[in-house]
Amino acid sequence: MQARILRIVIGVALLLAGFMVGSHTSTSIHAEMKVTVPTSYGRVVAGDSSSLWFEDSTGTLRQVTIPAGNTIFTISRQK
């Protein structure tokens, strides 16, 4: 009798745990920033998590700094 009650209690506990885990939803929040980089900056030569480096035809390097945090960048070129 005790084994049967123990099985029922464990089954109910697992069922409740399954409902709690299955009903959890997470939401990701991302900021989107649009950046326009002039074509005079040249081509992208390097990049890391905090900046992008551009080199123009004369060899001048320019750095575009990326703000900290979870940011999605969309970079378009001016014509």
C-alpha positions as CSV (number, residue, x, y, z in Angstrom):
1,M,0.0,0.0,0.0
2,Q,2.8,2.4,0.9
3,A,4.7,1.7,-2.4
4,R,1.5,2.5,-4.4
5,I,1.0,5.8,-2.6
6,L,4.7,6.7,-3.1
7,R,4.4,6.0,-6.8
8,I,1.3,8.2,-7.1
9,V,3.0,11.0,-5.1
10,I,6.1,10.8,-7.3
11,G,4.0,10.7,-10.5
12,V,2.0,13.8,-9.4
13,A,5.3,15.6,-8.5
14,L,6.8,14.8,-11.9
15,L,3.6,15.9,-13.7
16,L,3.6,19.3,-11.8
17,A,7.3,19.7,-12.5
18,G,6.7,19.1,-16.2
19,F,3.9,21.6,-16.3
20,M,6.1,24.3,-14.6
21,V,9.0,23.7,-16.9
22,G,6.8,23.5,-20.0
23,S,4.9,26.7,-19.3
24,H,8.1,28.8,-18.8
25,T,8.7,31.3,-21.6
26,S,11.7,33.5,-22.1
27,T,11.9,36.8,-23.9
28,S,15.0,38.2,-25.5
29,I,15.2,42.0,-25.8
30,H,17.6,43.4,-28.3
31,A,18.2,47.0,-29.2
32,E,18.6,47.7,-32.9
33,M,20.8,50.5,-34.0
34,K,21.2,51.6,-37.6
35,V,24.7,52.9,-38.5
36,T,25.6,54.5,-41.8
37,V,29.3,54.4,-42.8
38,P,30.4,56.6,-45.6
39,T,32.1,54.9,-48.6
40,S,35.1,57.2,-48.0
41,Y,35.9,55.1,-44.9
42,G,36.9,52.3,-47.3
43,R,36.8,48.6,-46.7
44,V,36.4,46.8,-43.4
45,V,39.8,45.4,-42.4
46,A,39.2,44.3,-38.8
47,G,36.6,44.0,-36.2
48,D,36.0,42.7,-32.7
49,S,33.3,42.9,-30.1
50,S,33.8,46.6,-29.5
51,S,34.8,48.2,-32.8
52,L,35.1,48.0,-36.6
53,W,38.2,49.2,-38.4
54,F,38.0,50.6,-42.0
55,E,40.9,51.4,-44.4
56,D,40.5,53.9,-47.2
57,S,42.5,54.0,-50.5
58,T,45.2,56.2,-48.9
59,G,45.8,53.8,-46.0
60,T,44.0,55.9,-43.4
61,L,42.5,53.7,-40.7
62,R,39.2,54.7,-39.1
63,Q,37.6,53.1,-36.0
64,V,33.8,52.9,-35.5
65,T,33.1,52.1,-31.9
66,I,30.2,49.8,-31.0
67,P,28.4,50.5,-27.7
68,A,28.5,47.8,-25.1
69,G,25.5,45.5,-24.6
70,N,23.5,43.2,-26.8
71,T,23.1,45.4,-29.8
72,I,22.3,44.3,-33.4
73,F,23.9,46.5,-36.0
74,T,22.7,47.1,-39.5
75,I,25.4,49.0,-41.5
76,S,24.6,50.5,-44.8
77,R,27.0,52.3,-47.2
78,Q,26.3,55.8,-48.5
79,K,26.6,56.2,-52.2
